[in-house]
Amino acid sequence: MIHRDYIMRLLQLFFEALAKFIRNKEGKDPEILRPELEDLYKTYLKVPWDYYKDLTMEQIINSFDEDERLVKMEIVAELFYQDALLEDIDIVLLKKARDILKYVDLNSDTFSFDRQRKVSEIEDILQNY
């Protein structure tokens, strides 16, 4: 129970930090935003910002303990999404974000309208690119 509370608190803190990043993103130069995004990777995943980018989906899945896998993968997906749209659109990162969100959605006990919306949004971006 304590571990589950910790994971839920981690996710809550992450989404609060992500919301702050998104609010502060408007009109800022990507060079200023890059260190802020890198800090989110380091703070919530304990790895450098580019650690997961070259990994396959299977490697990303296996990089997390089973009890926190879905939460951590959702964090990776959200960071990939923000990272992919920071400067020029990064199609590879968008596809990874979409695939991770789909994996989380299929394996989670909790339905999320936000996850569904994000997947649709990513697919729209990919179709229009």
Backbone atoms as SQL, in Angstrom:
CREATE TABLE atoms (id INTEGER PRIMARY KEY, chain TEXT, resi INTEGER, resn TEXT, atom TEXT, x REAL, y REAL, z REAL);
INSERT INTO atoms VALUES
  (1, 'A', 1, 'MET', 'N', 0.811, -1.189, 0.000),
  (2, 'A', 1, 'MET', 'CA', 0.000, 0.000, 0.000),
  (3, 'A', 1, 'MET', 'C', 0.862, 1.264, 0.000),
  (4, 'A', 2, 'ILE', 'N', 1.902, 1.264, 0.780),
  (5, 'A', 2, 'ILE', 'CA', 2.775, 2.440, 0.852),
  (6, 'A', 2, 'ILE', 'C', 3.462, 2.659, -0.494),
  (7, 'A', 3, 'HIS', 'N', 3.905, 1.576, -1.129),
  (8, 'A', 3, 'HIS', 'CA', 4.562, 1.695, -2.426),
  (9, 'A', 3, 'HIS', 'C', 3.599, 2.247, -3.477),
  (10, 'A', 4, 'ARG', 'N', 2.364, 1.790, -3.457),
  (11, 'A', 4, 'ARG', 'CA', 1.353, 2.281, -4.397),
  (12, 'A', 4, 'ARG', 'C', 1.091, 3.769, -4.168),
  (13, 'A', 5, 'ASP', 'N', 1.031, 4.182, -2.917),
  (14, 'A', 5, 'ASP', 'CA', 0.854, 5.599, -2.593),
  (15, 'A', 5, 'ASP', 'C', 2.027, 6.424, -3.119),
  (16, 'A', 6, 'TYR', 'N', 3.229, 5.870, -2.960),
  (17, 'A', 6, 'TYR', 'CA', 4.423, 6.550, -3.471),
  (18, 'A', 6, 'TYR', 'C', 4.335, 6.735, -4.985),
  (19, 'A', 7, 'ILE', 'N', 3.948, 5.681, -5.699),
  (20, 'A', 7, 'ILE', 'CA', 3.853, 5.744, -7.156),
  (21, 'A', 7, 'ILE', 'C', 2.793, 6.756, -7.582),
  (22, 'A', 8, 'MET', 'N', 1.668, 6.756, -6.911),
  (23, 'A', 8, 'MET', 'CA', 0.607, 7.711, -7.245),
  (24, 'A', 8, 'MET', 'C', 1.061, 9.144, -6.968),
  (25, 'A', 9, 'ARG', 'N', 1.784, 9.336, -5.888),
  (26, 'A', 9, 'ARG', 'CA', 2.300, 10.679, -5.561),
  (27, 'A', 9, 'ARG', 'C', 3.334, 11.106, -6.602),
  (28, 'A', 10, 'LEU', 'N', 4.177, 10.185, -7.013),
  (29, 'A', 10, 'LEU', 'CA', 5.167, 10.477, -8.050),
  (30, 'A', 10, 'LEU', 'C', 4.479, 10.941, -9.332),
  (31, 'A', 11, 'LEU', 'N', 3.445, 10.225, -9.722),
  (32, 'A', 11, 'LEU', 'CA', 2.712, 10.586, -10.932),
  (33, 'A', 11, 'LEU', 'C', 2.045, 11.951, -10.782),
  (34, 'A', 12, 'GLN', 'N', 1.483, 12.211, -9.631),
  (35, 'A', 12, 'GLN', 'CA', 0.847, 13.509, -9.383),
  (36, 'A', 12, 'GLN', 'C', 1.881, 14.641, -9.467),
  (37, 'A', 13, 'LEU', 'N', 3.026, 14.449, -8.821),
  (38, 'A', 13, 'LEU', 'CA', 4.075, 15.469, -8.863),
  (39, 'A', 13, 'LEU', 'C', 4.585, 15.680, -10.290),
  (40, 'A', 14, 'PHE', 'N', 4.727, 14.574, -11.021),
  (41, 'A', 14, 'PHE', 'CA', 5.186, 14.691, -12.401),
  (42, 'A', 14, 'PHE', 'C', 4.220, 15.522, -13.234),
  (43, 'A', 15, 'PHE', 'N', 2.927, 15.216, -13.152),
  (44, 'A', 15, 'PHE', 'CA', 1.963, 15.948, -13.971),
  (45, 'A', 15, 'PHE', 'C', 1.846, 17.415, -13.543),
  (46, 'A', 16, 'GLU', 'N', 2.077, 17.709, -12.288),
  (47, 'A', 16, 'GLU', 'CA', 2.125, 19.104, -11.847),
  (48, 'A', 16, 'GLU', 'C', 3.331, 19.813, -12.468),
  (49, 'A', 17, 'ALA', 'N', 4.484, 19.159, -12.445),
  (50, 'A', 17, 'ALA', 'CA', 5.697, 19.744, -13.045),
  (51, 'A', 17, 'ALA', 'C', 5.544, 19.882, -14.558),
  (52, 'A', 18, 'LEU', 'N', 4.924, 18.885, -15.185),
  (53, 'A', 18, 'LEU', 'CA', 4.704, 18.940, -16.630),
  (54, 'A', 18, 'LEU', 'C', 3.752, 20.078, -16.984),
  (55, 'A', 19, 'ALA', 'N', 2.705, 20.252, -16.210),
  (56, 'A', 19, 'ALA', 'CA', 1.755, 21.351, -16.451),
  (57, 'A', 19, 'ALA', 'C', 2.464, 22.697, -16.334),
  (58, 'A', 20, 'LYS', 'N', 3.338, 22.830, -15.362),
  (59, 'A', 20, 'LYS', 'CA', 4.104, 24.067, -15.198),
  (60, 'A', 20, 'LYS', 'C', 5.007, 24.295, -16.419),
  (61, 'A', 21, 'PHE', 'N', 5.654, 23.232, -16.889),
  (62, 'A', 21, 'PHE', 'CA', 6.507, 23.333, -18.077),
  (63, 'A', 21, 'PHE', 'C', 5.688, 23.800, -19.280),
  (64, 'A', 22, 'ILE', 'N', 4.523, 23.212, -19.476),
  (65, 'A', 22, 'ILE', 'CA', 3.672, 23.544, -20.619),
  (66, 'A', 22, 'ILE', 'C', 3.188, 24.992, -20.522),
  (67, 'A', 23, 'ARG', 'N', 2.787, 25.410, -19.326),
  (68, 'A', 23, 'ARG', 'CA', 2.337, 26.803, -19.141),
  (69, 'A', 23, 'ARG', 'C', 3.449, 27.792, -19.463),
  (70, 'A', 24, 'ASN', 'N', 4.671, 27.463, -19.060),
  (71, 'A', 24, 'ASN', 'CA', 5.807, 28.368, -19.256),
  (72, 'A', 24, 'ASN', 'C', 6.408, 28.275, -20.655),
  (73, 'A', 25, 'LYS', 'N', 5.929, 27.334, -21.440),
  (74, 'A', 25, 'LYS', 'CA', 6.489, 27.062, -22.767),
  (75, 'A', 25, 'LYS', 'C', 6.159, 28.151, -23.798),
  (76, 'A', 26, 'GLU', 'N', 5.004, 28.752, -23.668),
  (77, 'A', 26, 'GLU', 'CA', 4.534, 29.730, -24.657),
  (78, 'A', 26, 'GLU', 'C', 5.535, 30.864, -24.879),
  (79, 'A', 27, 'GLY', 'N', 5.956, 30.995, -26.119),
  (80, 'A', 27, 'GLY', 'CA', 6.802, 32.106, -26.520),
  (81, 'A', 27, 'GLY', 'C', 8.260, 31.998, -26.115),
  (82, 'A', 28, 'LYS', 'N', 8.633, 30.933, -25.446),
  (83, 'A', 28, 'LYS', 'CA', 10.032, 30.780, -25.036),
  (84, 'A', 28, 'LYS', 'C', 10.838, 30.108, -26.133),
  (85, 'A', 29, 'ASP', 'N', 12.094, 30.461, -26.192),
  (86, 'A', 29, 'ASP', 'CA', 13.040, 29.871, -27.133),
  (87, 'A', 29, 'ASP', 'C', 13.307, 28.416, -26.722),
  (88, 'A', 30, 'PRO', 'N', 13.285, 27.487, -27.686),
  (89, 'A', 30, 'PRO', 'CA', 13.564, 26.078, -27.365),
  (90, 'A', 30, 'PRO', 'C', 14.897, 25.863, -26.649),
  (91, 'A', 31, 'GLU', 'N', 15.862, 26.727, -26.897),
  (92, 'A', 31, 'GLU', 'CA', 17.159, 26.589, -26.222),
  (93, 'A', 31, 'GLU', 'C', 17.031, 26.832, -24.719),
  (94, 'A', 32, 'ILE', 'N', 16.066, 27.642, -24.333),
  (95, 'A', 32, 'ILE', 'CA', 15.812, 27.893, -22.910),
  (96, 'A', 32, 'ILE', 'C', 15.004, 26.746, -22.314),
  (97, 'A', 33, 'LEU', 'N', 14.097, 26.204, -23.112),
  (98, 'A', 33, 'LEU', 'CA', 13.234, 25.127, -22.634),
  (99, 'A', 33, 'LEU', 'C', 13.942, 23.784, -22.530),
  (100, 'A', 34, 'ARG', 'N', 14.936, 23.550, -23.368),
  (101, 'A', 34, 'ARG', 'CA', 15.635, 22.265, -23.374),
  (102, 'A', 34, 'ARG', 'C', 16.149, 21.873, -21.991),
  (103, 'A', 35, 'PRO', 'N', 16.872, 22.759, -21.272),
  (104, 'A', 35, 'PRO', 'CA', 17.346, 22.364, -19.929),
  (105, 'A', 35, 'PRO', 'C', 16.201, 22.047, -18.957),
  (106, 'A', 36, 'GLU', 'N', 15.075, 22.753, -19.087),
  (107, 'A', 36, 'GLU', 'CA', 13.932, 22.474, -18.223),
  (108, 'A', 36, 'GLU', 'C', 13.382, 21.074, -18.494),
  (109, 'A', 37, 'LEU', 'N', 13.286, 20.719, -19.768),
  (110, 'A', 37, 'LEU', 'CA', 12.805, 19.395, -20.137),
  (111, 'A', 37, 'LEU', 'C', 13.803, 18.323, -19.696),
  (112, 'A', 38, 'GLU', 'N', 15.075, 18.590, -19.866),
  (113, 'A', 38, 'GLU', 'CA', 16.102, 17.647, -19.422),
  (114, 'A', 38, 'GLU', 'C', 16.015, 17.408, -17.915),
  (115, 'A', 39, 'ASP', 'N', 15.702, 18.458, -17.160),
  (116, 'A', 39, 'ASP', 'CA', 15.546, 18.310, -15.714),
  (117, 'A', 39, 'ASP', 'C', 14.373, 17.399, -15.359),
  (118, 'A', 40, 'LEU', 'N', 13.302, 17.458, -16.146),
  (119, 'A', 40, 'LEU', 'CA', 12.162, 16.577, -15.897),
  (120, 'A', 40, 'LEU', 'C', 12.562, 15.110, -16.097),
  (121, 'A', 41, 'TYR', 'N', 13.339, 14.847, -17.138),
  (122, 'A', 41, 'TYR', 'CA', 13.843, 13.478, -17.346),
  (123, 'A', 41, 'TYR', 'C', 14.658, 13.023, -16.140),
  (124, 'A', 42, 'LYS', 'N', 15.585, 13.866, -15.711),
  (125, 'A', 42, 'LYS', 'CA', 16.476, 13.494, -14.606),
  (126, 'A', 42, 'LYS', 'C', 15.718, 13.334, -13.296),
  (127, 'A', 43, 'THR', 'N', 14.771, 14.224, -13.036),
  (128, 'A', 43, 'THR', 'CA', 14.044, 14.205, -11.778),
  (129, 'A', 43, 'THR', 'C', 13.114, 13.001, -11.663),
  (130, 'A', 44, 'TYR', 'N', 12.371, 12.705, -12.722),
  (131, 'A', 44, 'TYR', 'CA', 11.321, 11.689, -12.620),
  (132, 'A', 44, 'TYR', 'C', 11.708, 10.320, -13.175),
  (133, 'A', 45, 'LEU', 'N', 12.767, 10.258, -13.962),
  (134, 'A', 45, 'LEU', 'CA', 13.208, 8.968, -14.496),
  (135, 'A', 45, 'LEU', 'C', 14.613, 8.602, -14.047),
  (136, 'A', 46, 'LYS', 'N', 15.308, 9.572, -13.484),
  (137, 'A', 46, 'LYS', 'CA', 16.671, 9.354, -12.956),
  (138, 'A', 46, 'LYS', 'C', 17.671, 8.958, -14.044),
  (139, 'A', 47, 'VAL', 'N', 17.434, 9.458, -15.248),
  (140, 'A', 47, 'VAL', 'CA', 18.340, 9.185, -16.374),
  (141, 'A', 47, 'VAL', 'C', 18.508, 10.462, -17.192),
  (142, 'A', 48, 'PRO', 'N', 19.586, 10.540, -17.985),
  (143, 'A', 48, 'PRO', 'CA', 19.738, 11.674, -18.894),
  (144, 'A', 48, 'PRO', 'C', 18.602, 11.698, -19.912),
  (145, 'A', 49, 'TRP', 'N', 18.346, 12.853, -20.470),
  (146, 'A', 49, 'TRP', 'CA', 17.195, 13.049, -21.366),
  (147, 'A', 49, 'TRP', 'C', 17.215, 12.159, -22.600),
  (148, 'A', 50, 'ASP', 'N', 18.368, 11.753, -23.054),
  (149, 'A', 50, 'ASP', 'CA', 18.436, 10.957, -24.278),
  (150, 'A', 50, 'ASP', 'C', 18.552, 9.442, -24.029),
  (151, 'A', 51, 'TYR', 'N', 18.444, 9.013, -22.784),
  (152, 'A', 51, 'TYR', 'CA', 18.622, 7.608, -22.432),
  (153, 'A', 51, 'TYR', 'C', 17.649, 6.688, -23.156),
  (154, 'A', 52, 'TYR', 'N', 16.370, 7.004, -23.153),
  (155, 'A', 52, 'TYR', 'CA', 15.353, 6.116, -23.717),
  (156, 'A', 52, 'TYR', 'C', 15.154, 6.277, -25.221),
  (157, 'A', 53, 'LYS', 'N', 15.678, 7.319, -25.787),
  (158, 'A', 53, 'LYS', 'CA', 15.374, 7.637, -27.188),
  (159, 'A', 53, 'LYS', 'C', 15.809, 6.570, -28.182),
  (160, 'A', 54, 'ASP', 'N', 16.911, 5.910, -27.936),
  (161, 'A', 54, 'ASP', 'CA', 17.413, 4.910, -28.876),
  (162, 'A', 54, 'ASP', 'C', 16.997, 3.484, -28.511),
  (163, 'A', 55, 'LEU', 'N', 16.251, 3.336, -27.426),
  (164, 'A', 55, 'LEU', 'CA', 15.824, 2.004, -27.012),
  (165, 'A', 55, 'LEU', 'C', 14.586, 1.563, -27.797),
  (166, 'A', 56, 'THR', 'N', 14.470, 0.269, -27.978),
  (167, 'A', 56, 'THR', 'CA', 13.263, -0.281, -28.598),
  (168, 'A', 56, 'THR', 'C', 12.142, -0.275, -27.558),
  (169, 'A', 57, 'MET', 'N', 10.954, -0.522, -28.033),
  (170, 'A', 57, 'MET', 'CA', 9.806, -0.589, -27.136),
  (171, 'A', 57, 'MET', 'C', 10.023, -1.674, -26.071),
  (172, 'A', 58, 'GLU', 'N', 10.493, -2.827, -26.486),
  (173, 'A', 58, 'GLU', 'CA', 10.742, -3.928, -25.557),
  (174, 'A', 58, 'GLU', 'C', 11.785, -3.539, -24.504),
  (175, 'A', 59, 'GLN', 'N', 12.830, -2.838, -24.923),
  (176, 'A', 59, 'GLN', 'CA', 13.856, -2.412, -23.979),
  (177, 'A', 59, 'GLN', 'C', 13.302, -1.397, -22.982),
  (178, 'A', 60, 'ILE', 'N', 12.443, -0.514, -23.454),
  (179, 'A', 60, 'ILE', 'CA', 11.826, 0.462, -22.546),
  (180, 'A', 60, 'ILE', 'C', 10.952, -0.268, -21.536),
  (181, 'A', 61, 'ILE', 'N', 10.139, -1.189, -22.011),
  (182, 'A', 61, 'ILE', 'CA', 9.258, -1.955, -21.121),
  (183, 'A', 61, 'ILE', 'C', 10.082, -2.682, -20.061),
  (184, 'A', 62, 'ASN', 'N', 11.147, -3.337, -20.478),
  (185, 'A', 62, 'ASN', 'CA', 11.963, -4.135, -19.557),
  (186, 'A', 62, 'ASN', 'C', 12.872, -3.300, -18.661),
  (187, 'A', 63, 'SER', 'N', 12.961, -2.013, -18.907),
  (188, 'A', 63, 'SER', 'CA', 13.842, -1.176, -18.098),
  (189, 'A', 63, 'SER', 'C', 13.222, -0.798, -16.752),
  (190, 'A', 64, 'PHE', 'N', 11.937, -1.111, -16.575),
  (191, 'A', 64, 'PHE', 'CA', 11.252, -0.747, -15.342),
  (192, 'A', 64, 'PHE', 'C', 10.800, -1.977, -14.575),
  (193, 'A', 65, 'ASP', 'N', 10.790, -1.858, -13.252),
  (194, 'A', 65, 'ASP', 'CA', 10.234, -2.909, -12.407),
  (195, 'A', 65, 'ASP', 'C', 8.744, -3.018, -12.703),
  (196, 'A', 66, 'GLU', 'N', 8.234, -4.213, -12.596),
  (197, 'A', 66, 'GLU', 'CA', 6.838, -4.464, -12.945),
  (198, 'A', 66, 'GLU', 'C', 5.853, -3.604, -12.152),
  (199, 'A', 67, 'ASP', 'N', 6.142, -3.353, -10.884),
  (200, 'A', 67, 'ASP', 'CA', 5.198, -2.626, -10.041),
  (201, 'A', 67, 'ASP', 'C', 5.098, -1.137, -10.365),
  (202, 'A', 68, 'GLU', 'N', 6.083, -0.586, -11.061),
  (203, 'A', 68, 'GLU', 'CA', 5.993, 0.823, -11.434),
  (204, 'A', 68, 'GLU', 'C', 6.117, 1.032, -12.947),
  (205, 'A', 69, 'ARG', 'N', 6.102, -0.029, -13.686),
  (206, 'A', 69, 'ARG', 'CA', 6.316, 0.018, -15.140),
  (207, 'A', 69, 'ARG', 'C', 5.353, 0.967, -15.860),
  (208, 'A', 70, 'LEU', 'N', 4.074, 0.815, -15.647),
  (209, 'A', 70, 'LEU', 'CA', 3.098, 1.605, -16.398),
  (210, 'A', 70, 'LEU', 'C', 3.186, 3.091, -16.065),
  (211, 'A', 71, 'VAL', 'N', 3.414, 3.398, -14.814),
  (212, 'A', 71, 'VAL', 'CA', 3.542, 4.801, -14.412),
  (213, 'A', 71, 'VAL', 'C', 4.777, 5.422, -15.050),
  (214, 'A', 72, 'LYS', 'N', 5.888, 4.729, -14.955),
  (215, 'A', 72, 'LYS', 'CA', 7.134, 5.250, -15.536),
  (216, 'A', 72, 'LYS', 'C', 7.041, 5.355, -17.059),
  (217, 'A', 73, 'MET', 'N', 6.378, 4.390, -17.679),
  (218, 'A', 73, 'MET', 'CA', 6.229, 4.436, -19.136),
  (219, 'A', 73, 'MET', 'C', 5.343, 5.609, -19.552),
  (220, 'A', 74, 'GLU', 'N', 4.336, 5.904, -18.762),
  (221, 'A', 74, 'GLU', 'CA', 3.495, 7.061, -19.071),
  (222, 'A', 74, 'GLU', 'C', 4.305, 8.351, -18.949),
  (223, 'A', 75, 'ILE', 'N', 5.185, 8.415, -17.983),
  (224, 'A', 75, 'ILE', 'CA', 6.072, 9.575, -17.846),
  (225, 'A', 75, 'ILE', 'C', 6.978, 9.690, -19.071),
  (226, 'A', 76, 'VAL', 'N', 7.567, 8.572, -19.492),
  (227, 'A', 76, 'VAL', 'CA', 8.424, 8.577, -20.688),
  (228, 'A', 76, 'VAL', 'C', 7.626, 9.079, -21.894),
  (229, 'A', 77, 'ALA', 'N', 6.418, 8.576, -22.065),
  (230, 'A', 77, 'ALA', 'CA', 5.592, 8.968, -23.217),
  (231, 'A', 77, 'ALA', 'C', 5.295, 10.457, -23.199),
  (232, 'A', 78, 'GLU', 'N', 4.946, 10.987, -22.053),
  (233, 'A', 78, 'GLU', 'CA', 4.639, 12.424, -21.952),
  (234, 'A', 78, 'GLU', 'C', 5.874, 13.274, -22.246),
  (235, 'A', 79, 'LEU', 'N', 7.026, 12.829, -21.738),
  (236, 'A', 79, 'LEU', 'CA', 8.259, 13.574, -22.002),
  (237, 'A', 79, 'LEU', 'C', 8.648, 13.478, -23.479),
  (238, 'A', 80, 'PHE', 'N', 8.490, 12.300, -24.069),
  (239, 'A', 80, 'PHE', 'CA', 8.749, 12.154, -25.508),
  (240, 'A', 80, 'PHE', 'C', 7.847, 13.085, -26.316),
  (241, 'A', 81, 'TYR', 'N', 6.583, 13.154, -25.936),
  (242, 'A', 81, 'TYR', 'CA', 5.630, 14.006, -26.645),
  (243, 'A', 81, 'TYR', 'C', 6.078, 15.470, -26.587),
  (244, 'A', 82, 'GLN', 'N', 6.407, 15.950, -25.403),
  (245, 'A', 82, 'GLN', 'CA', 6.859, 17.337, -25.258),
  (246, 'A', 82, 'GLN', 'C', 8.167, 17.562, -26.002),
  (247, 'A', 83, 'ASP', 'N', 9.055, 16.604, -25.912),
  (248, 'A', 83, 'ASP', 'CA', 10.352, 16.686, -26.572),
  (249, 'A', 83, 'ASP', 'C', 10.190, 16.720, -28.094),
  (250, 'A', 84, 'ALA', 'N', 9.279, 15.898, -28.604),
  (251, 'A', 84, 'ALA', 'CA', 9.061, 15.798, -30.053),
  (252, 'A', 84, 'ALA', 'C', 8.543, 17.097, -30.642),
  (253, 'A', 85, 'LEU', 'N', 7.843, 17.881, -29.851),
  (254, 'A', 85, 'LEU', 'CA', 7.259, 19.131, -30.348),
  (255, 'A', 85, 'LEU', 'C', 8.025, 20.373, -29.903),
  (256, 'A', 86, 'LEU', 'N', 9.152, 20.183, -29.238),
  (257, 'A', 86, 'LEU', 'CA', 9.907, 21.311, -28.705),
  (258, 'A', 86, 'LEU', 'C', 10.470, 22.199, -29.797),
  (259, 'A', 87, 'GLU', 'N', 11.063, 21.600, -30.798),
  (260, 'A', 87, 'GLU', 'CA', 11.623, 22.371, -31.911),
  (261, 'A', 87, 'GLU', 'C', 10.949, 21.899, -33.184),
  (262, 'A', 88, 'ASP', 'N', 11.703, 21.341, -34.108),
  (263, 'A', 88, 'ASP', 'CA', 11.097, 20.727, -35.281),
  (264, 'A', 88, 'ASP', 'C', 10.428, 19.434, -34.837),
  (265, 'A', 89, 'ILE', 'N', 9.336, 19.078, -35.478),
  (266, 'A', 89, 'ILE', 'CA', 8.615, 17.871, -35.087),
  (267, 'A', 89, 'ILE', 'C', 9.501, 16.643, -35.300),
  (268, 'A', 90, 'ASP', 'N', 9.655, 15.859, -34.250),
  (269, 'A', 90, 'ASP', 'CA', 10.445, 14.639, -34.289),
  (270, 'A', 90, 'ASP', 'C', 9.481, 13.456, -34.428),
  (271, 'A', 91, 'ILE', 'N', 9.345, 12.953, -35.643),
  (272, 'A', 91, 'ILE', 'CA', 8.397, 11.889, -35.951),
  (273, 'A', 91, 'ILE', 'C', 8.705, 10.615, -35.158),
  (274, 'A', 92, 'VAL', 'N', 9.957, 10.280, -35.033),
  (275, 'A', 92, 'VAL', 'CA', 10.341, 9.056, -34.318),
  (276, 'A', 92, 'VAL', 'C', 9.888, 9.129, -32.859),
  (277, 'A', 93, 'LEU', 'N', 10.116, 10.254, -32.214),
  (278, 'A', 93, 'LEU', 'CA', 9.701, 10.395, -30.820),
  (279, 'A', 93, 'LEU', 'C', 8.184, 10.387, -30.682),
  (280, 'A', 94, 'LEU', 'N', 7.501, 11.019, -31.623),
  (281, 'A', 94, 'LEU', 'CA', 6.037, 11.005, -31.579),
  (282, 'A', 94, 'LEU', 'C', 5.496, 9.581, -31.702),
  (283, 'A', 95, 'LYS', 'N', 6.070, 8.804, -32.606),
  (284, 'A', 95, 'LYS', 'CA', 5.626, 7.415, -32.766),
  (285, 'A', 95, 'LYS', 'C', 5.901, 6.605, -31.499),
  (286, 'A', 96, 'LYS', 'N', 7.055, 6.826, -30.882),
  (287, 'A', 96, 'LYS', 'CA', 7.364, 6.118, -29.646),
  (288, 'A', 96, 'LYS', 'C', 6.400, 6.524, -28.536),
  (289, 'A', 97, 'ALA', 'N', 6.115, 7.818, -28.449),
  (290, 'A', 97, 'ALA', 'CA', 5.173, 8.294, -27.438),
  (291, 'A', 97, 'ALA', 'C', 3.809, 7.645, -27.642),
  (292, 'A', 98, 'ARG', 'N', 3.344, 7.618, -28.887),
  (293, 'A', 98, 'ARG', 'CA', 2.058, 6.993, -29.204),
  (294, 'A', 98, 'ARG', 'C', 2.059, 5.513, -28.833),
  (295, 'A', 99, 'ASP', 'N', 3.107, 4.796, -29.209),
  (296, 'A', 99, 'ASP', 'CA', 3.180, 3.367, -28.940),
  (297, 'A', 99, 'ASP', 'C', 3.232, 3.073, -27.439),
  (298, 'A', 100, 'ILE', 'N', 3.953, 3.894, -26.711),
  (299, 'A', 100, 'ILE', 'CA', 4.029, 3.705, -25.262),
  (300, 'A', 100, 'ILE', 'C', 2.667, 3.972, -24.630),
  (301, 'A', 101, 'LEU', 'N', 1.998, 5.031, -25.052),
  (302, 'A', 101, 'LEU', 'CA', 0.675, 5.329, -24.506),
  (303, 'A', 101, 'LEU', 'C', -0.322, 4.216, -24.818),
  (304, 'A', 102, 'LYS', 'N', -0.235, 3.656, -26.013),
  (305, 'A', 102, 'LYS', 'CA', -1.113, 2.534, -26.366),
  (306, 'A', 102, 'LYS', 'C', -0.817, 1.327, -25.483),
  (307, 'A', 103, 'TYR', 'N', 0.452, 1.054, -25.234),
  (308, 'A', 103, 'TYR', 'CA', 0.840, -0.055, -24.366),
  (309, 'A', 103, 'TYR', 'C', 0.276, 0.157, -22.957),
  (310, 'A', 104, 'VAL', 'N', 0.465, 1.350, -22.433),
  (311, 'A', 104, 'VAL', 'CA', -0.035, 1.659, -21.097),
  (312, 'A', 104, 'VAL', 'C', -1.551, 1.500, -21.065),
  (313, 'A', 105, 'ASP', 'N', -2.210, 2.002, -22.089),
  (314, 'A', 105, 'ASP', 'CA', -3.669, 1.917, -22.149),
  (315, 'A', 105, 'ASP', 'C', -4.150, 0.468, -22.159),
  (316, 'A', 106, 'LEU', 'N', -3.474, -0.377, -22.923),
  (317, 'A', 106, 'LEU', 'CA', -3.860, -1.786, -23.009),
  (318, 'A', 106, 'LEU', 'C', -3.595, -2.568, -21.723),
  (319, 'A', 107, 'ASN', 'N', -2.590, -2.147, -20.971),
  (320, 'A', 107, 'ASN', 'CA', -2.167, -2.903, -19.799),
  (321, 'A', 107, 'ASN', 'C', -2.579, -2.295, -18.465),
  (322, 'A', 108, 'SER', 'N', -3.181, -1.130, -18.502),
  (323, 'A', 108, 'SER', 'CA', -3.574, -0.455, -17.273),
  (324, 'A', 108, 'SER', 'C', -4.965, -0.883, -16.828),
  (325, 'A', 109, 'ASP', 'N', -5.163, -0.885, -15.534),
  (326, 'A', 109, 'ASP', 'CA', -6.481, -1.159, -14.967),
  (327, 'A', 109, 'ASP', 'C', -7.372, 0.079, -15.017),
  (328, 'A', 110, 'THR', 'N', -6.763, 1.223, -15.273),
  (329, 'A', 110, 'THR', 'CA', -7.468, 2.489, -15.238),
  (330, 'A', 110, 'THR', 'C', -7.634, 3.047, -16.639),
  (331, 'A', 111, 'PHE', 'N', -8.865, 3.360, -16.997),
  (332, 'A', 111, 'PHE', 'CA', -9.130, 3.995, -18.284),
  (333, 'A', 111, 'PHE', 'C', -8.808, 5.480, -18.168),
  (334, 'A', 112, 'SER', 'N', -8.209, 6.039, -19.205),
  (335, 'A', 112, 'SER', 'CA', -7.847, 7.448, -19.190),
  (336, 'A', 112, 'SER', 'C', -8.285, 8.131, -20.480),
  (337, 'A', 113, 'PHE', 'N', -9.206, 9.067, -20.332),
  (338, 'A', 113, 'PHE', 'CA', -9.613, 9.865, -21.490),
  (339, 'A', 113, 'PHE', 'C', -8.435, 10.673, -22.010),
  (340, 'A', 114, 'ASP', 'N', -7.580, 11.128, -21.084),
  (341, 'A', 114, 'ASP', 'CA', -6.428, 11.933, -21.491),
  (342, 'A', 114, 'ASP', 'C', -5.464, 11.125, -22.346),
  (343, 'A', 115, 'ARG', 'N', -5.226, 9.875, -21.968),
  (344, 'A', 115, 'ARG', 'CA', -4.362, 9.016, -22.781),
  (345, 'A', 115, 'ARG', 'C', -4.952, 8.817, -24.166),
  (346, 'A', 116, 'GLN', 'N', -6.245, 8.544, -24.226),
  (347, 'A', 116, 'GLN', 'CA', -6.925, 8.350, -25.509),
  (348, 'A', 116, 'GLN', 'C', -6.836, 9.611, -26.366),
  (349, 'A', 117, 'ARG', 'N', -7.043, 10.756, -25.734),
  (350, 'A', 117, 'ARG', 'CA', -6.968, 12.036, -26.447),
  (351, 'A', 117, 'ARG', 'C', -5.557, 12.279, -26.981),
  (352, 'A', 118, 'LYS', 'N', -4.572, 11.967, -26.166),
  (353, 'A', 118, 'LYS', 'CA', -3.178, 12.189, -26.560),
  (354, 'A', 118, 'LYS', 'C', -2.797, 11.290, -27.735),
  (355, 'A', 119, 'VAL', 'N', -3.227, 10.034, -27.706),
  (356, 'A', 119, 'VAL', 'CA', -2.956, 9.120, -28.820),
  (357, 'A', 119, 'VAL', 'C', -3.589, 9.645, -30.100),
  (358, 'A', 120, 'SER', 'N', -4.837, 10.101, -30.019),
  (359, 'A', 120, 'SER', 'CA', -5.519, 10.662, -31.196),
  (360, 'A', 120, 'SER', 'C', -4.816, 11.909, -31.707),
  (361, 'A', 121, 'GLU', 'N', -4.405, 12.737, -30.784),
  (362, 'A', 121, 'GLU', 'CA', -3.689, 13.969, -31.148),
  (363, 'A', 121, 'GLU', 'C', -2.378, 13.642, -31.869),
  (364, 'A', 122, 'ILE', 'N', -1.646, 12.677, -31.355),
  (365, 'A', 122, 'ILE', 'CA', -0.383, 12.273, -31.983),
  (366, 'A', 122, 'ILE', 'C', -0.645, 11.698, -33.368),
  (367, 'A', 123, 'GLU', 'N', -1.656, 10.857, -33.494),
  (368, 'A', 123, 'GLU', 'CA', -1.973, 10.279, -34.797),
  (369, 'A', 123, 'GLU', 'C', -2.383, 11.352, -35.800),
  (370, 'A', 124, 'ASP', 'N', -3.094, 12.380, -35.347),
  (371, 'A', 124, 'ASP', 'CA', -3.447, 13.501, -36.227),
  (372, 'A', 124, 'ASP', 'C', -2.195, 14.238, -36.706),
  (373, 'A', 125, 'ILE', 'N', -1.289, 14.474, -35.793),
  (374, 'A', 125, 'ILE', 'CA', -0.026, 15.154, -36.150),
  (375, 'A', 125, 'ILE', 'C', 0.740, 14.318, -37.164),
  (376, 'A', 126, 'LEU', 'N', 0.825, 13.022, -36.917),
  (377, 'A', 126, 'LEU', 'CA', 1.570, 12.142, -37.817),
  (378, 'A', 126, 'LEU', 'C', 0.930, 12.069, -39.201),
  (379, 'A', 127, 'GLN', 'N', -0.392, 12.064, -39.271),
  (380, 'A', 127, 'GLN', 'CA', -1.071, 12.028, -40.567),
  (381, 'A', 127, 'GLN', 'C', -0.877, 13.317, -41.349),
  (382, 'A', 128, 'ASN', 'N', -0.808, 14.427, -40.653),
  (383, 'A', 128, 'ASN', 'CA', -0.692, 15.723, -41.308),
  (384, 'A', 128, 'ASN', 'C', 0.757, 16.111, -41.606),
  (385, 'A', 129, 'TYR', 'N', 1.670, 15.330, -41.155),
  (386, 'A', 129, 'TYR', 'CA', 3.087, 15.685, -41.359),
  (387, 'A', 129, 'TYR', 'C', 3.628, 15.114, -42.620);
